[in-house]
């Protein structure tokens, strides 16, 4: 099992920045991929960014050039640096860990609100 705890959300004005953290515990040695997802009211949950076990990253087109996913393996923590935030980035952001076994785990989510 893997437990995920997100933090760093909040209220920010358009153009501002936030840095989200996803701290993992448990069987972290089995983690193959960690992704940040978001879900806005009335919309489906969507992938924002992901980082693989080998360090490869990918981003949704809507956040390319503004968001950066990174990790600190010593702290078992993955970060999402969000710059130049837009009102349409407003959502609950979730961390997801996909294990080598195929099982995935979700964090509880953190709210990001961007005011115009």
Secondary structure, 3 states (H helix, E strand, C coil): CEEEEEECCEEEECCCCEEEEEEEEECHHHEEEEEEEEECCCCCCEEEEEEECCCCEEECCCCCCCEEEEEEHHHCEEEEEECCCCHHHCEEEEEEEEECCCCEEECCCEEEEEEC
